[in-house]
């Protein structure tokens, strides 16, 4: 039961990565690509947490923590640059 | 399942690197270069190297984008080109 739920979650995450890459390739403006970067960062945090649960190595949670603390930084920098503020 | 996941991540690295090389807008290229670090970091976690992944997350994906954008805002644009917003 748990294995099939984990497999389903991995499939959903791979679908989300594919959709994010599609928006990154297709997106006509810079803002679309920044939103794709933010989406892919969130999906990667979920994926790292899922890998930590599946392999029972909870040191991997620290990587997801570092991502969660630093993910807003690049999006914030791009937003400030687009508004001529950086 | 893990092999398919690693394949998807490596295709993501390849597409992001190609976009960073071929995009016209400089800000979009910087964003794509940050995504290379993001996918590489998840791949390092799958390859059982969490310390490398943490360093890549902090430096390759976070700080590098900020430094590139800071340098872009300090440089002057070329006289014939349109302003890169």
Backbone of each chain as ProteinMPNN parsed JSONL, in Angstrom:
{"seq_chain_A": "XXXXXXXXXXXXXXXXXXXXXXXXXXXXXXXXXXXXXXXXXXXXXXXXXXXXXXXXXXXXXXXXXXXXXXXXXXXXXXXXXXXXXX", "coords_chain_A": {"N_chain_A": [[0.819, -1.201, 0.0], [1.807, 1.284, 0.97], [4.001, 1.461, -0.688], [2.856, 1.665, -3.235], [1.595, 4.106, -3.014], [3.773, 5.804, -2.715], [4.991, 5.419, -5.191], [3.035, 6.486, -6.871], [3.155, 9.134, -6.02], [5.718, 9.821, -6.893], [5.323, 9.642, -9.633], [3.47, 11.713, -10.026], [5.075, 13.883, -9.282], [7.047, 13.782, -11.259], [5.477, 14.41, -13.459], [4.803, 17.035, -12.787], [7.328, 18.219, -12.936], [7.787, 17.941, -15.665], [5.759, 19.606, -16.695], [6.591, 22.062, -15.655], [9.054, 22.386, -16.976], [8.092, 22.581, -19.545], [6.75, 25.047, -19.423], [8.942, 26.621, -18.922], [10.423, 26.383, -21.305], [8.583, 27.253, -23.21], [7.607, 29.702, -22.333], [6.789, 33.042, -23.008], [7.585, 35.481, -21.825], [9.914, 36.933, -19.411], [8.884, 36.745, -16.869], [7.239, 34.501, -16.863], [9.175, 32.509, -16.967], [10.461, 32.901, -14.55], [8.421, 32.228, -12.786], [8.238, 29.542, -13.468], [10.721, 28.7, -12.507], [10.317, 29.054, -9.754], [8.216, 27.253, -9.295], [9.483, 24.822, -9.997], [11.426, 24.737, -8.029], [9.869, 24.394, -5.7], [8.697, 21.901, -6.274], [10.996, 20.375, -6.325], [11.783, 20.469, -3.645], [9.722, 18.958, -2.481], [10.288, 16.55, -3.765], [12.831, 15.886, -2.757], [12.216, 15.504, -0.059], [10.547, 13.313, -0.348], [12.334, 11.382, -1.345], [13.981, 11.182, 0.885], [12.207, 9.988, 2.656], [11.691, 7.59, 1.336], [14.14, 6.269, 1.183], [14.809, 6.142, 3.819], [16.728, 7.796, 4.976], [17.276, 10.328, 6.909], [18.885, 12.485, 6.902], [18.746, 13.724, 4.533], [16.71, 15.493, 4.652], [17.763, 17.846, 5.534], [18.874, 19.024, 3.261], [16.575, 19.717, 1.885], [15.671, 21.582, 3.697], [17.609, 23.621, 3.481], [17.104, 24.368, 0.859], [14.493, 25.341, 1.143], [15.008, 27.566, 2.709], [16.536, 29.128, 1.026], [15.257, 29.411, -1.39], [13.583, 31.536, -1.942], [15.286, 33.568, -2.438], [16.546, 33.881, -4.985], [14.335, 34.324, -6.645], [13.378, 36.655, -5.532], [15.547, 38.336, -6.091], [15.478, 38.432, -8.906], [13.001, 39.644, -9.246], [13.44, 42.142, -8.063], [15.388, 43.059, -9.822], [13.977, 43.26, -12.231], [12.35, 45.357, -11.657], [14.079, 47.441, -11.672], [15.554, 47.833, -9.3], [17.676, 46.605, -8.027]], "CA_chain_A": [[0.0, 0.0, 0.0], [2.662, 2.474, 1.068], [4.864, 1.498, -1.871], [2.115, 2.162, -4.395], [1.343, 5.542, -2.819], [5.037, 6.492, -3.017], [5.176, 5.395, -6.641], [2.097, 7.457, -7.448], [3.672, 10.474, -5.737], [6.861, 10.062, -7.784], [4.786, 9.888, -10.985], [2.89, 13.064, -10.03], [6.172, 14.855, -9.242], [7.685, 13.824, -12.59], [4.546, 15.16, -14.328], [4.938, 18.461, -12.455], [8.609, 18.673, -13.487], [7.622, 18.077, -17.118], [4.965, 20.804, -16.973], [7.431, 23.229, -15.373], [10.033, 22.531, -18.053], [7.345, 23.071, -20.708], [6.535, 26.489, -19.279], [10.251, 27.28, -19.041], [10.823, 26.442, -22.709], [7.597, 27.934, -24.032], [7.167, 30.975, -21.795], [7.261, 34.141, -23.84], [8.216, 36.575, -21.076], [10.824, 36.53, -18.344], [8.111, 36.458, -15.658], [6.829, 33.105, -16.976], [10.309, 31.637, -16.626], [10.709, 33.009, -13.107], [7.39, 31.416, -12.135], [8.64, 28.152, -13.679], [11.817, 28.433, -11.564], [9.745, 28.926, -8.417], [7.475, 25.992, -9.284], [10.405, 23.681, -9.998], [12.07, 24.686, -6.711], [8.931, 23.779, -4.747], [8.565, 20.487, -6.612], [12.236, 19.706, -5.923], [11.739, 20.291, -2.184], [8.86, 17.801, -2.24], [10.972, 15.35, -4.25], [13.907, 15.541, -1.821], [11.568, 14.943, 1.131], [10.058, 11.978, -0.719], [13.496, 10.487, -1.415], [14.406, 10.955, 2.268], [11.305, 9.009, 3.271], [11.75, 6.294, 0.661], [15.403, 5.601, 1.484], [14.965, 6.17, 5.284], [17.911, 8.562, 5.396], [16.628, 11.593, 7.202], [19.835, 13.59, 6.729], [18.383, 14.404, 3.289], [15.757, 16.561, 4.964], [18.532, 19.085, 5.679], [19.008, 19.633, 1.934], [15.286, 20.364, 1.614], [15.604, 22.771, 4.555], [18.438, 24.664, 2.875], [16.358, 24.857, -0.303], [13.369, 26.152, 1.585], [15.469, 28.852, 3.205], [17.215, 29.916, 0.0], [14.57, 29.434, -2.681], [12.963, 32.83, -2.216], [16.316, 34.588, -2.656], [16.768, 34.141, -6.41], [13.102, 34.907, -7.185], [13.357, 38.039, -5.035], [16.562, 39.099, -6.817], [14.985, 38.679, -10.27], [11.904, 40.619, -9.164], [14.017, 43.467, -7.835], [16.1, 43.482, -11.027], [13.014, 43.657, -13.256], [11.799, 46.658, -11.277], [15.204, 48.383, -11.651], [15.842, 48.208, -7.927], [18.841, 45.906, -7.463]], "C_chain_A": [[0.857, 1.258, 0.0], [3.542, 2.606, -0.162], [4.133, 2.084, -3.069], [1.813, 3.648, -4.263], [2.603, 6.335, -3.131], [5.295, 6.523, -4.521], [4.271, 6.378, -7.35], [2.588, 8.881, -7.229], [4.848, 10.81, -6.641], [6.377, 10.362, -9.201], [4.198, 11.302, -11.08], [3.989, 14.124, -10.05], [6.879, 14.934, -10.592], [6.799, 14.571, -13.589], [4.673, 16.659, -14.07], [6.24, 19.027, -12.99], [8.493, 18.881, -14.998], [6.827, 19.32, -17.477], [5.768, 22.076, -16.72], [8.463, 23.469, -16.462], [9.351, 23.041, -19.325], [7.12, 24.57, -20.612], [7.85, 27.248, -19.388], [10.665, 27.422, -20.493], [9.897, 27.365, -23.484], [7.403, 29.398, -23.654], [7.674, 32.194, -22.543], [7.98, 35.239, -23.059], [9.133, 36.016, -19.999], [10.038, 36.103, -17.105], [7.612, 35.014, -15.67], [7.961, 32.171, -16.553], [10.653, 31.727, -15.152], [9.69, 32.195, -12.327], [7.712, 29.933, -12.296], [9.778, 27.764, -12.74], [11.277, 28.221, -10.158], [8.992, 27.609, -8.27], [8.412, 24.794, -9.193], [11.166, 23.591, -8.681], [11.161, 24.017, -5.681], [8.776, 22.289, -4.996], [9.822, 19.722, -6.191], [12.301, 19.502, -4.422], [10.879, 19.082, -1.829], [9.542, 16.507, -2.653], [12.08, 14.915, -3.304], [13.319, 14.937, -0.537], [11.055, 13.532, 0.865], [11.196, 10.969, -0.797], [13.996, 10.169, -0.01], [13.501, 9.938, 2.961], [11.482, 7.628, 2.654], [13.024, 5.539, 0.997], [15.692, 5.548, 2.983], [16.273, 6.814, 5.725], [17.457, 9.992, 5.647], [17.609, 12.756, 7.215], [19.496, 14.371, 5.453], [17.387, 15.532, 3.516], [16.48, 17.896, 5.084], [18.701, 19.798, 4.339], [17.714, 20.365, 1.565], [15.114, 21.616, 2.463], [16.399, 23.925, 3.97], [17.746, 25.247, 1.646], [15.219, 25.761, 0.104], [13.79, 27.504, 2.103], [16.004, 29.738, 2.094], [16.407, 30.086, -1.272], [13.978, 30.795, -2.997], [13.991, 33.85, -2.694], [16.479, 34.924, -4.135], [15.534, 34.771, -7.055], [12.998, 36.373, -6.779], [14.349, 38.904, -5.796], [16.101, 39.415, -8.239], [13.873, 39.717, -10.251], [12.431, 42.025, -8.942], [14.747, 43.967, -9.067], [15.118, 43.96, -12.089], [12.37, 44.996, -12.926], [12.884, 47.716, -11.136], [15.598, 48.787, -10.229], [17.138, 47.642, -7.385], [20.103, 46.714, -7.638]], "O_chain_A": [[0.685, 2.16, -0.82], [3.806, 3.713, -0.632], [4.687, 2.884, -3.822], [1.775, 4.372, -5.259], [2.534, 7.405, -3.735], [5.759, 7.528, -5.059], [4.678, 7.028, -8.313], [2.467, 9.734, -8.109], [4.973, 11.943, -7.106], [6.934, 11.218, -9.889], [4.396, 12.0, -12.074], [3.868, 15.138, -10.737], [7.268, 16.018, -11.027], [7.302, 15.278, -14.462], [4.656, 17.459, -15.005], [6.28, 20.169, -13.447], [9.018, 19.849, -15.547], [7.157, 20.016, -18.437], [5.653, 23.05, -17.465], [8.725, 24.613, -16.835], [9.927, 23.82, -20.085], [7.278, 25.289, -21.599], [7.884, 28.375, -19.88], [11.201, 28.459, -20.886], [10.347, 28.16, -24.31], [7.084, 30.234, -24.5], [8.885, 32.359, -22.695], [8.898, 35.865, -23.589], [9.139, 34.819, -19.71], [10.464, 35.209, -16.374], [7.56, 34.366, -14.625], [7.735, 31.173, -15.869], [11.09, 30.741, -14.557], [10.028, 31.549, -11.335], [7.489, 29.148, -11.375], [9.811, 26.644, -12.232], [11.72, 27.318, -9.449], [9.111, 26.929, -7.251], [8.177, 23.867, -8.417], [11.52, 22.493, -8.25], [11.607, 23.185, -4.891], [8.728, 21.498, -4.054], [9.741, 18.573, -5.756], [12.812, 18.483, -3.958], [11.256, 18.274, -0.98], [9.399, 15.485, -1.983], [12.261, 13.721, -3.067], [13.862, 13.974, 0.005], [11.119, 12.663, 1.735], [11.044, 9.826, -0.365], [14.388, 9.037, 0.271], [13.97, 9.125, 3.757], [11.43, 6.617, 3.354], [13.011, 4.312, 1.09], [16.703, 4.977, 3.392], [16.856, 6.417, 6.734], [17.277, 10.77, 4.71], [17.223, 13.888, 7.505], [19.897, 15.524, 5.298], [17.238, 16.419, 2.675], [15.914, 18.947, 4.785], [18.675, 21.027, 4.28], [17.739, 21.467, 1.017], [14.499, 22.591, 2.029], [15.936, 25.065, 3.958], [17.788, 26.454, 1.412], [14.995, 26.811, -0.498], [13.055, 28.483, 1.972], [15.94, 30.964, 2.194], [16.821, 30.832, -2.159], [13.874, 31.179, -4.162], [13.633, 34.871, -3.282], [16.543, 36.095, -4.508], [15.659, 35.647, -7.91], [12.587, 37.223, -7.569], [14.058, 40.056, -6.117], [16.303, 40.527, -8.727], [13.803, 40.572, -11.134], [11.947, 42.984, -9.542], [14.738, 45.167, -9.344], [15.38, 44.948, -12.775], [11.894, 45.694, -13.822], [12.646, 48.772, -10.55], [15.935, 49.944, -9.98], [17.655, 48.139, -6.385], [21.177, 46.279, -7.223]]}, "seq_chain_B": "XXXXXXXXXXXXXXXXXXXXXXXXXXXXXXXXXXXXXXXXXXXXXXXXXXXXXXXXXXXXXXXXXXXXXXXXXXXXXXXXXXXXX", "coords_chain_B": {"N_chain_B": [[11.904, 2.758, -10.996], [13.425, 4.783, -9.769], [15.411, 5.016, -11.682], [14.022, 6.05, -13.868], [13.277, 8.489, -12.78], [15.779, 9.721, -12.375], [16.49, 9.931, -15.036], [14.576, 11.768, -16.002], [15.366, 14.009, -14.522], [17.953, 14.435, -15.524], [17.389, 15.02, -18.179], [16.114, 17.405, -17.709], [18.295, 18.944, -16.76], [19.767, 19.071, -19.133], [18.019, 20.429, -20.917], [17.738, 22.867, -19.567], [20.369, 23.828, -19.624], [20.755, 24.125, -22.376], [18.846, 26.096, -22.902], [19.918, 28.184, -21.365], [22.135, 28.702, -22.884], [21.112, 29.51, -25.362], [19.087, 31.409, -25.16], [17.801, 34.707, -25.835], [17.24, 36.917, -24.167], [18.89, 38.258, -21.363], [18.256, 38.019, -18.651], [16.489, 35.867, -18.587], [18.24, 33.862, -19.38], [19.932, 33.778, -17.17], [18.162, 32.863, -15.219], [17.641, 30.305, -16.26], [20.184, 29.207, -15.999], [20.324, 29.062, -13.248], [18.5, 27.045, -12.842], [19.84, 24.79, -13.744], [21.629, 24.262, -11.649], [19.738, 23.64, -9.718], [18.455, 21.205, -10.614], [20.737, 19.602, -10.735], [21.412, 19.462, -8.073], [19.303, 17.942, -6.943], [19.816, 15.59, -8.274], [22.262, 14.929, -7.102], [21.378, 14.307, -4.545], [19.946, 11.961, -5.086], [22.088, 10.384, -5.834], [23.197, 9.83, -3.383], [24.695, 11.856, -2.006], [24.464, 14.035, 0.163], [25.783, 16.269, 1.278], [27.198, 17.492, -0.802], [24.998, 18.158, -2.321], [23.769, 20.031, -0.686], [25.658, 22.127, -0.667], [25.627, 22.772, -3.383], [22.998, 23.637, -3.603], [23.044, 25.924, -2.011], [25.069, 27.593, -3.107], [25.309, 27.202, -5.961], [22.696, 27.428, -6.933], [21.441, 29.438, -5.47], [23.112, 31.743, -4.633], [24.568, 32.348, -6.922], [22.77, 33.233, -8.886], [21.922, 35.656, -7.787], [24.33, 37.073, -7.743], [24.979, 37.192, -10.465], [22.807, 38.731, -11.424], [23.237, 41.078, -10.017], [25.678, 41.873, -11.126], [24.794, 42.256, -13.754], [23.116, 44.44, -13.42], [24.974, 46.344, -12.854], [26.465, 46.706, -15.156], [26.764, 48.539, -18.257], [24.42, 49.003, -20.923], [24.719, 48.085, -24.406], [25.191, 50.574, -26.969], [23.635, 50.388, -29.382], [21.594, 48.624, -28.849], [18.318, 47.522, -27.729], [16.747, 48.341, -24.609], [17.216, 46.043, -22.006], [14.816, 44.777, -20.143]], "CA_chain_B": [[11.309, 4.074, -10.766], [14.503, 5.756, -9.536], [16.121, 5.24, -12.944], [13.2, 6.962, -14.673], [13.361, 9.815, -12.146], [17.09, 10.28, -12.709], [16.465, 10.281, -16.466], [13.817, 13.024, -16.13], [16.177, 15.106, -13.986], [19.075, 14.712, -16.426], [16.82, 15.732, -19.336], [15.905, 18.772, -17.236], [19.601, 19.618, -16.767], [20.16, 19.31, -20.529], [17.161, 21.467, -21.498], [18.061, 24.141, -18.925], [21.666, 24.302, -20.112], [20.572, 24.593, -23.755], [18.146, 27.376, -22.842], [20.853, 29.194, -20.875], [23.077, 29.056, -23.945], [20.508, 30.012, -26.592], [18.071, 32.457, -24.984], [18.265, 36.054, -26.186], [17.166, 37.786, -22.996], [19.926, 37.855, -20.425], [17.671, 37.629, -17.374], [15.964, 34.511, -18.764], [19.393, 32.954, -19.4], [20.407, 33.633, -15.788], [17.194, 31.993, -14.544], [17.875, 28.939, -16.725], [21.431, 28.728, -15.405], [20.012, 28.669, -11.878], [17.792, 25.763, -12.856], [20.825, 23.709, -13.894], [22.067, 23.936, -10.298], [18.62, 23.017, -8.994], [18.321, 19.803, -11.006], [21.967, 18.899, -10.364], [21.368, 19.215, -6.634], [18.413, 16.795, -6.693], [20.53, 14.405, -8.751], [23.255, 14.57, -6.074], [20.671, 13.619, -3.453], [19.664, 10.591, -5.531], [23.361, 9.678, -5.83], [23.616, 9.683, -1.978], [25.714, 12.835, -1.586], [23.669, 15.183, 0.629], [26.592, 17.463, 1.553], [27.413, 18.139, -2.099], [23.72, 18.734, -2.736], [23.527, 21.231, 0.113], [26.529, 23.182, -1.169], [25.13, 23.165, -4.701], [21.761, 24.391, -3.399], [23.322, 27.239, -1.448], [25.93, 28.408, -3.947], [25.038, 27.115, -7.39], [21.348, 27.833, -7.316], [20.977, 30.632, -4.771], [23.963, 32.928, -4.616], [25.068, 32.66, -8.267], [21.756, 34.033, -9.58], [21.945, 37.005, -7.229], [25.572, 37.743, -8.153], [24.842, 37.485, -11.902], [21.881, 39.851, -11.621], [23.899, 42.274, -9.494], [26.643, 42.284, -12.149], [24.044, 42.766, -14.914], [22.601, 45.775, -13.145], [26.092, 47.277, -12.793], [27.045, 46.95, -16.47], [25.998, 49.41, -19.133], [23.966, 48.321, -22.131], [25.381, 48.534, -25.631], [24.451, 51.737, -27.47], [22.672, 50.128, -30.442], [20.578, 47.63, -28.495], [17.17, 47.936, -26.935], [16.95, 48.134, -23.176], [16.819, 44.729, -21.503], [14.077, 45.146, -18.935]], "C_chain_B": [[12.382, 5.145, -10.561], [15.28, 6.053, -10.819], [15.356, 6.214, -13.827], [13.264, 8.381, -14.12], [14.693, 10.492, -12.453], [17.154, 10.707, -14.166], [15.736, 11.601, -16.69], [14.653, 14.206, -15.643], [17.334, 15.452, -14.921], [18.593, 15.388, -17.704], [16.537, 17.188, -18.961], [17.186, 19.578, -17.204], [19.986, 20.011, -18.193], [19.352, 20.45, -21.14], [17.491, 22.836, -20.886], [19.38, 24.7, -19.423], [21.554, 24.815, -21.544], [19.846, 25.937, -23.781], [19.065, 28.485, -22.358], [21.835, 29.612, -21.956], [22.396, 29.808, -25.077], [19.485, 31.121, -26.405], [18.648, 33.836, -25.27], [18.323, 36.967, -24.967], [18.141, 37.311, -21.935], [19.352, 37.394, -19.096], [17.117, 36.203, -17.447], [17.104, 33.494, -18.798], [19.939, 32.734, -17.998], [19.48, 32.717, -14.992], [17.398, 30.537, -14.952], [19.161, 28.365, -16.158], [21.244, 28.372, -13.939], [19.303, 27.335, -11.811], [18.721, 24.582, -13.063], [21.322, 23.265, -12.52], [20.993, 23.233, -9.487], [18.499, 21.53, -9.319], [19.561, 18.994, -10.633], [21.965, 18.564, -8.879], [20.465, 18.023, -6.289], [19.074, 15.5, -7.165], [21.603, 13.964, -7.756], [22.603, 13.873, -4.89], [20.366, 12.175, -3.836], [20.946, 9.756, -5.525], [23.991, 9.592, -4.437], [24.764, 10.599, -1.59], [25.01, 14.082, -1.059], [24.496, 16.437, 0.914], [26.895, 18.229, 0.274], [26.136, 18.832, -2.568], [23.422, 20.008, -1.965], [24.378, 22.405, -0.362], [26.054, 23.69, -2.524], [23.851, 23.993, -4.578], [22.062, 25.799, -2.917], [24.047, 28.122, -2.445], [25.459, 28.391, -5.392], [23.685, 27.636, -7.789], [20.911, 29.13, -6.659], [21.83, 31.857, -5.004], [24.374, 33.342, -6.025], [24.082, 33.531, -9.045], [21.785, 35.48, -9.106], [23.184, 37.764, -7.711], [25.517, 38.103, -9.636], [23.938, 38.683, -12.129], [22.473, 41.152, -11.106], [24.919, 42.8, -10.499], [25.939, 42.849, -13.38], [23.514, 44.166, -14.661], [23.729, 46.799, -13.068], [26.644, 47.598, -14.174], [26.148, 47.863, -17.293], [25.57, 48.619, -20.357], [24.664, 48.903, -23.342], [24.545, 49.619, -26.294], [23.404, 51.401, -28.516], [21.485, 49.28, -30.002], [19.437, 48.243, -27.704], [17.425, 47.627, -25.477], [16.409, 46.778, -22.759], [16.126, 44.935, -20.161], [14.264, 44.125, -17.829]], "O_chain_B": [[12.284, 6.253, -11.088], [15.748, 7.171, -11.032], [15.946, 7.093, -14.456], [13.302, 9.352, -14.875], [14.737, 11.685, -12.754], [17.785, 11.709, -14.503], [16.192, 12.45, -17.456], [14.656, 15.27, -16.261], [17.663, 16.626, -15.094], [19.295, 16.232, -18.261], [16.697, 18.092, -19.781], [17.193, 20.754, -17.57], [20.462, 21.119, -18.44], [19.907, 21.33, -21.798], [17.52, 23.843, -21.593], [19.507, 25.908, -19.626], [22.176, 25.818, -21.897], [20.181, 26.814, -24.578], [19.011, 29.603, -22.87], [22.318, 30.744, -21.953], [23.022, 30.664, -25.702], [19.051, 31.723, -27.387], [19.815, 34.108, -24.992], [19.298, 37.687, -24.752], [18.219, 36.12, -21.636], [19.892, 36.48, -18.472], [17.251, 35.427, -16.502], [16.951, 32.38, -18.298], [20.364, 31.627, -17.666], [19.937, 31.899, -14.193], [17.339, 29.637, -14.114], [19.232, 27.172, -15.864], [21.923, 27.481, -13.429], [19.471, 26.579, -10.855], [18.423, 23.479, -12.605], [21.43, 22.071, -12.243], [21.282, 22.351, -8.678], [18.447, 20.694, -8.417], [19.449, 17.828, -10.255], [22.455, 17.51, -8.473], [20.816, 17.197, -5.447], [18.918, 14.45, -6.543], [21.833, 12.768, -7.582], [23.186, 12.965, -4.297], [20.508, 11.268, -3.016], [20.903, 8.559, -5.244], [25.184, 9.312, -4.315], [25.704, 10.169, -0.921], [24.959, 15.093, -1.759], [23.981, 17.55, 0.808], [26.857, 19.46, 0.254], [26.171, 19.928, -3.128], [22.883, 20.962, -2.526], [23.897, 23.534, -0.451], [26.074, 24.893, -2.784], [23.637, 24.933, -5.344], [21.425, 26.759, -3.35], [23.681, 29.285, -2.617], [25.233, 29.446, -5.986], [23.53, 28.222, -8.861], [20.094, 29.857, -7.222], [21.356, 32.878, -5.502], [24.516, 34.531, -6.308], [24.482, 34.444, -9.767], [21.688, 36.411, -9.906], [23.105, 38.946, -8.046], [25.953, 39.185, -10.03], [24.257, 39.558, -12.934], [22.242, 42.213, -11.686], [25.026, 44.008, -10.71], [26.421, 43.806, -13.986], [23.465, 44.99, -15.575], [23.481, 47.998, -13.2], [27.239, 48.66, -14.358], [24.942, 47.951, -17.062], [26.255, 47.689, -20.782], [25.135, 50.041, -23.328], [23.317, 49.594, -26.199], [22.365, 52.059, -28.555], [20.475, 49.22, -30.703], [19.56, 49.31, -27.103], [18.227, 46.753, -25.149], [15.289, 46.407, -23.112], [16.777, 45.234, -19.16], [13.709, 44.284, -16.742]]}, "name": "protein", "num_of_chains": 2, "seq": "XXXXXXXXXXXXXXXXXXXXXXXXXXXXXXXXXXXXXXXXXXXXXXXXXXXXXXXXXXXXXXXXXXXXXXXXXXXXXXXXXXXXXXXXXXXXXXXXXXXXXXXXXXXXXXXXXXXXXXXXXXXXXXXXXXXXXXXXXXXXXXXXXXXXXXXXXXXXXXXXXXXXXXXXXXX"}
